[in-house]
């Protein structure tokens, strides 16, 4: 639906964008909008295709000077032309069916000075004008801007053109809850020793939050979303020997022990393990705890455990493939590996809810969930709340699936947990219109298939 331009925001969105790069570029008045958020001038309008007579965004049309026609990308499919100009990294290139030449979309044509209104503004007033804007106003081309010299953009590689700025990170810096202190870094460039050191530094802050929970439960995400689904998946664990891989403060180890399991906990943080041993001694539960990395557990014998449970841990493990192999080693034949993690699609570094206004307490007022750069596997230095910066790792579903398969695991089931209606009712600000709609976490139920 065509909407009149907002009187409070009359300057064209595209003109403002171009002026950031081209200082003498004029700011034209926005005459219309489609979504009520972005106002556009007639230069950056929709125009009618000379062939199909439908209207298209100016960036998906080209002008052929020979035939004096404006053709859309539906009638003549373009190719991707990697080129830097203004703040863009590509243009659409059309192999013209009328003259056989290569023409470019109207935005790049404007940059090079080959836009039809730059070449001859009187074209607009021809009886059969090839450039028909979606709305009719007086003097739609003015003011005219044209580069002083002939020019073209800088040709670049396709790979470089596709790596545009990650808008999610820039928005997160302004309004996000999680802070990023690095770019995406390849896993191998992050040392396990640094991961351990950073966790040790923040373990005290983490414990301050956990100790405030007198009922010895995990954080809210674990309590209301992950753990109910995890317990359902685990079933009866009485008399099973279980490894809590990445046990943290040990709350899950203690709960499993109280359900009749024989539990061993392993964590990379000495502070966490010290707390676990202290609590276990106080309650006389009989758990065992070891300080160590999941990637190398020589203190555990092979084929020892009936079940390995790991609860939101792999996101913090640098060498997850080695961790999978060690977990596989300590499991008995046909043993299970049940582990939860941030959902690779919806819980990764490159997603954020965009709300307008952002501080609204009503989750249904969010505009959309923005997701970008899903395939950018690697590490990022992150922090939130009072947690000091730690390395966290994003992998795709394919990364995890292939690693599990190559190790010898069979994925029996995948669960995308969501909260109960009762928990939503008790915790509306956190859960309503949010975690009941999108899975931020995932649970993998795997079995050791090879002897």
N, C-alpha and C positions, 0 to 999 in steps of 0.2 A: 504494500500500500504506500502510495506517495504521500509524504507528510510535509507540510510547509516548514521551512527552516525555523528553528528555535530563535526567537527574537533576542534572547540573551546570549546566544552563541552564533553570531552571524557569519563569522569568517570560515571560509572553506577548509575542511579538514586536510585535504590534499595540498592546498596552497600553503598552509602552515607547515606541513611536513616538508615540502620542497624548499621553503624559505630557510629552514634550518641548514640546508646544504648550499643553497644558491641565494646569497645575501640580497641581491637586487631583485629577487623574484617578488612580484606583487601579490598582495593578499586580496583575493576577490571575495565578494559576499556569497555566503551559502544561500542558495535559493530553495533547496529542498532536502529532504532526508527520507530514508526508507525505514529506519529503525528508531527514529526520534533521538538518536545520540550523536550521529555524525552528519553535519551539514556539508553540502557540496555545491560548488559553483557549476556553471554550464560547461566549462572546459572539462571538468571532471564528472560529467554527467553520464547518463546512459544515452546511447545513440542507436538509431535504427539501421539494421543491416540492409544493404541495397538488394540482397537476394531473397532472404527469407522474410524480411519486413518486421522481424522481431527486434526488441530493444535489448542491448547488452551493455554491461559495464565497459567504460572506455578502454580499460586495460586488456580487453579481450576482443578488440577490433583493430583492423589495420586499414590504411588508405592506399589505394593504388592510383598514382597520378596519371597513368596512361589511360585507364578506363574511367577515372574519376568516380570510383566506387568505394564505399565503406563495406568491408566484409567481416563477418564475425567468425569466431573460432569454431562454431558449430558447422558452418558451411565450408570452412577450410581449416582443418585441424592443424594447429601450430606445433612446432618443436621448441625445446628448451634451449635458449641461447644464454650461456653463462657469461655475464658481463656486469662489471661494477659501474653504476651510475647513480648519482645522488646517494640515497641510503639503501638502494636495491642491489641485488646480486644476480639478477637475470632479467631477460626480456623474452617475450614470445616472438618467435620467428616464423613467418608465413611464406611458403613457396607459392607465389601468386599464380593462379590458374589463368588469369587474363593476360599477363605480360611475361610470365616466366621468371620474373625477378624475385629477390628476397625482400620482403617488407617486414616492418616491426610494429608492435602494438603502439597505440597512440601515446602512451606514457613515455616510452623510449623515443618515439618520434618527436615528442615535444622536447626532450632533453637534447636531441641532436639538431633541432630546428627544422624538422621535416613534417611537423603537424600541418594538416591542411589549412588551418586558420593562420598559421605562421607564414605559409607559402603565399596564400591569397585569401584574405578574409572575405572577399566578395563571393567566394564559392558558396557561402551560406545563403546568399540571396538569389542564386540561380533557381530557375523555375523547378527543376528537378534536383534539388540539393542532395548531395551524397551524405552530408553531415546533419542529420535531423535530431536535435536533442529531445529528451523526453518531455521537457516543458518548453513553452515558447515565451521568451521575454525579449525586451528591446536590447540591442547591442550586447548580445551574450558573450562576445569574444573579448570585450574590453575590460581591463587593460591587456594589451598584447605583450607577452614577453618572448624574447628570442635570443639565443646565445649570439655573442658578437662575432664569433668565428665558427667555422665548420669544426665539428668535433664528434667524437664517438667515445663510448665507455671503454673501460679497461677489460679486455678479455681475460677470463680466469678459468680455472679448471672446474669441472662439474662438482667435484667433491668440495671445493672451497665455496662454490655458490650455494650448496645445500646447507652449509654450516652457518646459518644466520644466527643472530643473537637469540639466546634462550630467554624469551620474554617472561617465562615463569619465574626465573631466578631474580630478574629485576623487580618484578612485582613483590616477590617474597621478601626482598630486602626492605620494602616499604611497609608492607602490611602483614607479613607472614609471622607465624608463631615460631617456626624453626628458622635458625640463622645458618647461612652457609659461609664458611671461612676459606673455601678453596674452590677451584674448578674441578670438574670430574677428572680424576687421576687414575691411570691404569693400576690394577690391583698389585702388580709386581713392584710398583714403585713405593708401596707402603710396607714398611717392615713390621713383622709381627711384634718386635720389641717395642716399636713406637705405639702400636695399638694397645699393648699391655700397659705401657707407661701412662697413656692418656686415660685409660679406664681406671688405673690406680688413683690418679689425681682426682677423678670425679666420683669415685666410689663413695666417698664420705658424703658428698652432696646427695647422691642417689639414696644412700641409706637414711639420711635425714627425712626424706619424703616417705620411705617405706616404714620407718619406725613410727611415723605419725599414724599409721594404720594399725590400730591395736588388735584387729582381728587376724593379722598375719595373712593378708591376701596380697595379690599383685596389684599393680596400678589399676585405674578404672577400666582401661581397655582390656586388660586381662580378666578382671573380675566380671565384667558385664558382657563381653563379646567373645573373647578367645577361650577362656577356661571352661565355661559351660559346654561349649562344643568339644573341647579337648577331653573333658571327663566322659562325655557321652561316647566319644570314639575309643577311648581306652578300655571302657567296660570294666569287668571285674579284674582287679590287679592283685588280689590277695595271694600271698606266697610267691609272687613273681620277683625276680631279681632285676632291678631297674637302674639304669644309668641316667641321671639328670645332667644332661650335657649342656654346660653353661648355666649352672644352677643359681648364679647371682646371690641374693641374700638367703636362698634356700627355702623359701616359703612353699614351693611346689614339692620339694623333697620331703618336707615335714608333713604336708598333706597326704602324699602318697604313702608315707610310712604309717600314718594313722589309719590308712585304709588297708593295712596288712602287707604292704610290699617291703622288700628288703632293698634299701636305696643307697646308691653311691652317687655323690655329687662331685662334679669337676667344674672349676672356673679359673680363669686366668688371673683374677684379682686376689691377692693375698688378704686384703682387707675383707672382701666378701667371705672368703673361706674361714677367716678368723671368726667372723660373726656367726657363720653357720655352725662351727664347732662349739662355740660358746652356748648358742641356743640349744643345740642338740644335747649338750651336757646338762643344761638346766632342766630339760624335759625328759632326759633319759630315753631318747627315742631309738638310739642304736644305729643312726646313719653313719656313713663314712664319707669324709670329704677330702679332696685332693686339690692342691693348687697346680694348675697346668693348662696347656693349650690343647684344644680339641684336635689339633693337627698332629699331636705327638703325645700319646699316653702310655709310655712304657711301664708305668706302675700298675696297669690293668692287664690281666691275662686275656688271651684270645678266647673267643667263643665262651664268654662268661655270662652274658646278660640275655634274659628273655626279651627285654624291651629297652629301647633307648628313647627317652623323651627329651626334646629340646624346644624351649618355649621362647620365641622371638630372640633367637641368638645368632642365626646365620647372617643376619644383617650386620653383625659386628665382627664376623670372622673373615679375615683377609684371604686365607687359603682354604676356601670351602671345599674344594675337591679333595684335599688331603684330609680334612675333617670327615668327609663322607667315607673315605677309605678306612680311617681309624675306627669310626663307628661301626662300619661293616665288619672289621676285624674282631671287635670285642663282642659282637652279637653271636648268639648260638645259631646253628642252621635253622632256617625258617623263622628266626627272630624278627621282631617288628621294630621299625624306626618311625616314630610319630613325632612330627615337628611342625611348629607354627612359624610364621614369618610375616613381615610386611608383604602385602600383595604386590607382586611385580608391576601390575598394571596401575593400581589405584593408590598404592601406598609408597610410591617411589619418590625420589628427590624432585621430580619434574612435574608435580601436580599441586594444585592449590585451588581451594574454593574461592570464587570471586563473588563477593556479596556487595550489594549497593543499598545502603551504606554498609561498610565492612563491619562496623561494630554492632550491627543489629543483633538482638538476642534471639531472633526468630530464624531458625535454619531454613525455613521454606522460602525466605526472601533472598536466598542465594540466587545468582543469575545463572551460574554454570560451574562445572568443574573443569578446570583447564589442565590438560595433560600435554606434555611435549617431551621430545628426546627420550622416548622409551628405550631405544636401542643403545643408549649411552651407558653401557655397563662400566662399572668402576667404583672408585671411592670418592667420598666427599667428606670434608671436615665440617661437622655439624654440631649445633648446640641448641638447647631450648630450656626455658625456665631457668633453674639454677644449675643445670648440668653444664660442666665445662666442655669445651670442644673435644669431640671424639670422632674417630674415623668410622664411617658407616659405608656399607657396600650395597650397590644396586646390581641385580642380575635379572635377566629376562626369564620368562617361563621356559624358553628353550634352553638357556644356560643350565638351569637347575635340572630339567628333565634329562638332558644329555649326560650331565655329570652323575646323576643317580643311576641311569641305565648303564653307563660305562663302568661304574663301581660294582654293579651286580644287583642293584635293588630293582624290584618291581613296584611301581606305584599302584597300590590297591584301590585308593580312593583319594579324591581331593575335596576338601570341604572349605566353603567360603562362609565363615560364621557371621551371624547377625544377632542382635540382642532380642530378648523376649519382649512381648508387649508390656509385661509387668515391670521390667527394668526400664523400659522407655518411659513408662508413666512416672516412675520414681526419679528418673534422671533426664528430664526433657531437654535441658539445654545442651547436654552432651550427645544424646542419642537420637532425639526425634528429627525426622526428615533428613537424616544424615547416614548413620551406620546401618539403618534399616533399609537403605536404598542402594548403597554402594559398598562393596566388600573391600575394606582397607587391610584385611588380614586374610591369610590362607593357611590351611592345615594340610600337610601331606601325610598320608598313611602308607608306609612302604614296608616291604618284606624282603628279607635276605633270601635270594633264590638259589645261589650257588653254594656248594659245600666248600 
